[in-house]
Each structure stands twice: as C-alpha cells, then as structure tokens.
Amino acid sequence: MGPMKRKPLDPARQAAFDVLRAVSERDAYANLALPAILRDRGLSGRDAAFATELAYGTCRSRGLLDAVIAAAAGRPVDRIDPVLLDLLRLGSYQLLRTRVDDHAAVSTTVDQAGIEFDTARAGFVNGVLRTIGRRDEASWVEELAPPADKDPVGHLAFVHAHPRWIAQAFADALGARADELGALLAADDARPEVHLAARPGALTAAELAEQVSGTVGRYSPYAVYLGDGDPGRIAAVREGRALVQDEGSQLVARAVAQAPLTGADGGRWLDLCAGPGGKTALLAALGAPVGATVTAVEPAPRRAEMVEQNTAGLPVEVVRVDGREPGLEPGFDRVLVDAPCTGLGALRRRPEARWRRQTGDVPPLAKLQRELLASAIRLTRPGGVVLYATCSPHLAETAGVVADALRRYPVTALDTGELFEPAEDAGAGSSVQLWPHRHGTDAMFAAALRVD
C-alpha cells in the first residue's frame, strides 16, 4: 500500500495558518501580517473574508482555545510543538466558533499536520480535534471556566477569551457599572467595524459615506462607518482626503481643537506623541482654517516617516526627539498627549494583543505617561490647554496619571465631557471614558487640563 495522499491547506486556511505562525514565531501583528499575505497571494472576496475570520478569530480566542486543547490532549499546551499547536488552534477555532463543517475542520488540519510532520503527529491532531468536536463551546466553558458564583470576573474573562487581569482592569475602570463587564468583554471579542475620518476641508462625512457606501458616524462630524472591506482600496484614503481612524480617536483630536483657552489662540499647537500621525492629521486639518501649525514630536524614525506621510500637505512640522525632553520653545496654545500605553482599549482591533500584554507592562508605561504629561504642561503657555489621552481604560494609565498631574503642577481640570458631546454616557466632568459596548469606539480615555 502506497503512502497516504494528503491535501495541503486551501489558500484561505493556509493564509490564516501563516498569520498564526508569524504571530507565534516573530511576534508579528496579525492586522499587519494578514493584509500583506492576502495581497501577495491575490486572495479576495469569500477567500479573503474566510482567512480573516480564521486568523483574527483564532488569535482573539487563543486563551480559551488553549484551555480546551490542553484538556482534550491531556497535557499543557507548552508541551505541544508550537507548529502543531497553531494547527490545533486553527482547527479547534473552526469547531467551536464557526459554522464550518466538523469533518472539513478536522480533515484539513490533520492533512496539514501529516504534511508538516508525520503520520503519528497527524494521528495526535486527529484525536485531539475529534475529542474537542464532540462537544460545543458552551459545554467546554462549563467544564473549564472558573465558577461564576466564586469568581465572576474570571468566569466572564474565560467565556469571552480575555486574560483575567485585563477583565479585572476593565471591571475596576467600570467602577459602579461593573455589571456591564460581560457586555464590554463581548463587544471587545467581536470583530469591529472599520471607521474612516473625512479630512476637514477636503471632504465631508456625507460625501465620503456616499463614495464608500458607508454610514455617517454617530458622534464625530468626520466619521464614516465602513463596516467591512479593505480601506486600502478606497480612493479617498489613498489620496489622503480620508483616513482610517476610530471614531473615539477623532473625538480626541476634535476636543484638542475645541478646548476653551484663556487668551487668544496664537496657532502654536503641539502633538507630543504623534506617531503614526492619524490624530496629527485631523488636528492639523482642524487648525488650518485658523492659521495653526502643529509641531509633531515622534522619536522613532519609522513612525516619524509615517507622520510625514499621513500629514503631507498639511501645516505640520515633524520633530524627531523624545517628548520628555524635546528641547522645544515653551508657549504652545494647545497640546495633545496621546501617550504610549498598553492599548487595552483597542484589543478588538489587535487580535493577538490581549495574550501578549502582561501586568508588568503597566508600571513602566504609567511612569512614561506621567513624564510626558509633565513635559506637556511645561511646554504650554498659561491659559493654554493640555489634553491627555490613552487608548487604555486601565486606572493606572488614566485617572492615576491625571490625579498625579493635578497634585504636582499648576493645572485645572476642564469639563472634558462637554468637549466630547454628543457622545452620551461617557462621563461628566473632568474626564471621559469611551467604551466599545456603549459607544462602538475603542476604549479611549481623555482629560483636558488648563495650565494656570
């Protein structure tokens, strides 16, 4: 009898598997790796949509999948070959979280294991996936999740495929509204819509929505919801008249431009943490009619190049220095500090990030955030405004940083909620917290401070 004839993965599954390998092996970002693979291989339409669902969904669900795989295999996942483990993740995601036929999910994965390794390991994959496929996700969750009555946060974290520490950070930030944690984690686990921003002066949101068959946004006057599709194919995006930008980020840039100053606006605006330049571009477009110029600070060469590309033709000066000691002349009217952070507020857009981030990442970032905010305050003229923002709701990166600044420096908290209207239920008073489940945006935090 001749050797068993095995079929390699179809193009969509192969693309998804290659993304999983890039994430595991090289710490690649799935949302950067996948579009490049789809382009290189000419995948579009249903194949591209299927590859995207498998790649992003498997990355997002990794913790839950690994717990199920470990139970079905009878061994911890760190004792399974990494390539084999990625194959098992791909197969188990199809079994538990898609409508793919069970036989197709198992046979395609087993065949690939045979091609990558040998018959014995193909047999191991077959056994594990058949065990997983005998039960649905709810049944596995019931067995493996922490009990809801003893550890409600841990239970919800498992159900919605989040590390427990992140779910706890969200619960802490929700405060009295912690009963919304399940809804927040579910929204975080869903594939987000693509948001576009129509560049003021170049295009209106209504015009952009008509061009892309999208919907005008709820809160930002520049926002358009694309839903699905490749924004790189949109002419307005390629030409710089529109950009891909979450609606929450648009509201941050608008708040900087609209914050009330004491004294006249001299047109000296600063973006202290500019890369990759999306908020800088919107800020500069808003400032152009009043003669404002934005100084954009970005120390990393590649990100500084991206700022230059994203702000081409706008009144922006890119400076490649460290924002903590930029050596700039003080006296800016408006300063945005969109500080580097854990990115916990944008996990739905970065599928693998939730499993890559660690609790130990928070303290050094919080220290950097405090230093950047202090620098911004020093650079702002009396009566000018600093808007501090992070794409993380973690209290150490948000309320903790702002409270420290209010204690140490001559600043007064402004009514930030007013600057974010019409986004309802975002927090009244000195700070705003947007949420995916309430607003359909990333979980952006913002606080406006006037320098005394």
PEHUKA-V658935 format. One record per residue. N is the residue number from 1. SS is DSSP state (H for helix, E for strand, L for the rest). PHI is phi in whole degrees, 0 to 359 (999 if undefined). PSI is psi in whole degrees, 0 to 359 (NA if undefined). Layout:
n;ss;phi;psi
N;SS;PHI;PSI
N;SS;PHI;PSI
This chain:
n;ss;phi;psi
1;L;999;130
2;L;286;171
3;L;296;149
4;L;296;133
5;L;273;117
6;L;250;140
7;L;267;130
8;L;293;164
9;L;302;144
10;L;294;163
11;H;303;322
12;H;292;313
13;H;293;323
14;H;298;318
15;H;298;315
16;H;297;316
17;H;298;319
18;H;295;326
19;H;294;316
20;H;300;319
21;H;294;319
22;H;297;320
23;H;294;315
24;H;288;317
25;H;277;320
26;H;241;10
27;L;56;33
28;L;292;160
29;L;265;125
30;H;301;322
31;H;285;352
32;H;259;322
33;H;291;317
34;H;295;310
35;H;303;323
36;H;295;318
37;H;294;316
38;H;299;318
39;H;296;310
40;H;301;325
41;L;261;3
42;L;66;30
43;L;275;134
44;L;212;179
45;H;59;226
46;H;295;323
47;H;298;315
48;H;296;319
49;H;296;319
50;H;292;317
51;H;300;319
52;H;295;313
53;H;301;315
54;H;292;314
55;H;293;306
56;H;291;318
57;H;297;317
58;H;294;318
59;H;299;315
60;H;297;322
61;L;268;9
62;H;307;315
63;H;298;316
64;H;294;314
65;H;300;317
66;H;297;322
67;H;295;319
68;H;291;316
69;H;300;314
70;H;300;317
71;H;294;317
72;H;288;327
73;H;274;342
74;L;71;26
75;L;204;154
76;L;294;152
77;H;294;337
78;H;287;356
79;H;256;13
80;L;249;136
81;L;310;134
82;H;303;323
83;H;291;317
84;H;297;321
85;H;296;318
86;H;296;323
87;H;296;317
88;H;297;321
89;H;298;315
90;H;297;316
91;H;292;316
92;H;290;328
93;H;298;317
94;H;298;321
95;H;292;320
96;H;265;330
97;H;232;12
98;L;226;174
99;L;265;12
100;L;301;138
101;L;303;133
102;H;304;316
103;H;299;317
104;H;295;319
105;H;299;317
106;H;285;309
107;H;295;320
108;H;296;321
109;H;288;319
110;H;296;316
111;H;300;317
112;H;294;323
113;H;298;322
114;H;294;323
115;H;290;316
116;H;289;325
117;L;234;255
118;L;204;178
119;H;297;323
120;H;297;315
121;H;284;332
122;H;298;321
123;H;296;321
124;H;299;313
125;H;299;317
126;H;301;314
127;H;297;315
128;H;296;313
129;H;292;325
130;H;294;322
131;H;297;315
132;H;297;317
133;H;288;349
134;L;287;345
135;L;227;157
136;L;270;174
137;H;301;316
138;H;301;322
139;H;292;318
140;H;295;318
141;H;300;316
142;H;302;322
143;H;284;319
144;H;258;336
145;L;286;149
146;L;302;145
147;L;297;136
148;L;297;327
149;L;284;332
150;L;266;326
151;L;219;76
152;H;300;323
153;H;292;315
154;H;297;323
155;H;296;310
156;H;296;322
157;H;300;316
158;H;294;312
159;H;303;319
160;L;258;18
161;L;55;54
162;L;235;146
163;L;300;145
164;H;299;322
165;H;295;327
166;H;288;317
167;H;301;321
168;H;294;320
169;H;298;320
170;H;295;317
171;H;299;319
172;H;298;318
173;H;289;328
174;H;290;334
175;H;59;238
176;H;295;345
177;H;259;26
178;H;298;345
179;H;292;350
180;H;273;1
181;H;302;317
182;H;300;316
183;H;295;321
184;H;295;312
185;H;295;324
186;H;295;317
187;H;295;324
188;H;290;335
189;H;269;352
190;L;270;155
191;L;286;125
192;L;280;158
193;L;290;153
194;E;277;129
195;E;255;137
196;E;246;155
197;E;240;124
198;E;281;126
199;L;287;122
200;L;305;136
201;L;90;343
202;L;249;330
203;L;194;145
204;L;264;161
205;H;299;321
206;H;297;318
207;H;295;318
208;H;295;316
209;H;302;320
210;H;293;320
211;H;294;324
212;H;253;6
213;L;55;42
214;L;256;191
215;E;237;137
216;E;295;139
217;L;293;165
218;L;278;326
219;L;244;308
220;L;278;135
221;L;291;353
222;L;253;355
223;E;276;142
224;E;225;133
225;E;267;119
226;E;275;334
227;E;80;264
228;L;233;177
229;L;109;166
230;L;269;109
231;H;296;339
232;H;296;342
233;H;272;355
234;L;275;126
235;H;302;316
236;H;299;326
237;H;289;314
238;H;297;327
239;L;272;357
240;L;83;7
241;L;276;349
242;E;215;159
243;E;221;157
244;E;279;118
245;L;200;127
246;L;303;143
247;H;299;328
248;H;297;320
249;H;294;324
250;H;297;319
251;H;294;327
252;H;297;310
253;H;299;318
254;H;296;322
255;H;297;321
256;H;300;315
257;H;289;335
258;H;258;352
259;L;301;138
260;L;287;128
261;L;260;158
262;L;264;120
263;L;91;172
264;L;288;151
265;L;276;114
266;L;278;358
267;L;82;11
268;E;265;102
269;E;247;150
270;E;225;132
271;E;248;106
272;L;281;341
273;L;226;73
274;L;279;326
275;L;299;141
276;L;272;3
277;L;109;5
278;H;296;309
279;H;292;325
280;H;301;316
281;H;297;316
282;H;292;319
283;H;299;315
284;H;294;321
285;H;295;325
286;H;287;329
287;H;276;338
288;H;305;315
289;L;297;336
290;L;259;11
291;L;78;20
292;L;278;147
293;E;243;136
294;E;260;124
295;E;271;122
296;E;250;117
297;E;261;126
298;L;207;112
299;L;284;330
300;L;281;124
301;H;305;313
302;H;296;318
303;H;291;325
304;H;297;321
305;H;299;320
306;H;295;322
307;H;299;315
308;H;299;317
309;H;295;316
310;H;286;344
311;L;243;15
312;L;305;132
313;L;84;0
314;L;252;159
315;L;285;77
316;E;228;136
317;E;244;118
318;E;268;128
319;E;239;124
320;L;266;79
321;L;221;169
322;L;281;126
323;H;298;341
324;H;285;328
325;H;222;68
326;L;281;348
327;L;67;26
328;L;269;155
329;L;290;124
330;L;297;172
331;L;113;18
332;E;288;145
333;E;279;316
334;E;227;132
335;E;228;128
336;E;257;128
337;E;244;89
338;E;268;82
339;L;287;147
340;L;305;138
341;L;209;182
342;L;292;341
343;L;72;20
344;H;296;341
345;H;280;350
346;H;238;28
347;H;299;329
348;H;293;337
349;H;267;349
350;L;233;88
351;L;303;323
352;L;272;350
353;H;297;325
354;H;297;330
355;H;270;349
356;H;267;325
357;L;290;148
358;L;230;158
359;L;302;328
360;H;294;346
361;H;287;337
362;H;290;309
363;H;301;314
364;H;295;326
365;H;291;319
366;H;297;323
367;H;296;314
368;H;299;318
369;H;298;317
370;H;296;320
371;H;292;320
372;H;293;320
373;H;294;320
374;H;299;318
375;H;298;317
376;H;299;319
377;H;296;319
378;H;297;327
379;H;274;351
380;E;264;138
381;E;288;156
382;E;304;132
383;E;90;348
384;E;279;173
385;E;235;137
386;E;250;129
387;E;250;117
388;E;263;129
389;E;221;147
390;E;220;152
391;L;264;53
392;L;207;136
393;L;267;3
394;L;302;126
395;L;301;328
396;L;293;336
397;L;263;351
398;L;241;268
399;H;301;324
400;H;296;318
401;H;292;317
402;H;292;318
403;H;299;321
404;H;298;318
405;H;293;319
406;H;296;329
407;H;284;324
408;H;264;331
409;L;237;160
410;L;281;76
411;E;227;154
412;E;236;133
413;E;288;133
414;L;264;167
415;L;284;91
416;H;289;326
417;H;305;321
418;H;298;324
419;H;287;343
420;L;256;7
421;L;298;145
422;L;266;23
423;L;291;107
424;L;279;157
425;L;59;36
426;L;255;2
427;L;106;124
428;L;268;155
429;L;92;221
430;L;283;347
431;E;214;162
432;E;232;140
433;E;229;112
434;L;273;154
435;L;222;143
436;H;302;319
437;H;283;337
438;H;265;319
439;H;244;350
440;L;72;13
441;L;251;174
442;L;295;163
443;L;277;71
444;L;280;139
445;E;248;145
446;E;210;145
447;E;216;130
448;E;260;131
449;E;234;131
450;E;265;134
451;E;278;127
452;L;277;NA
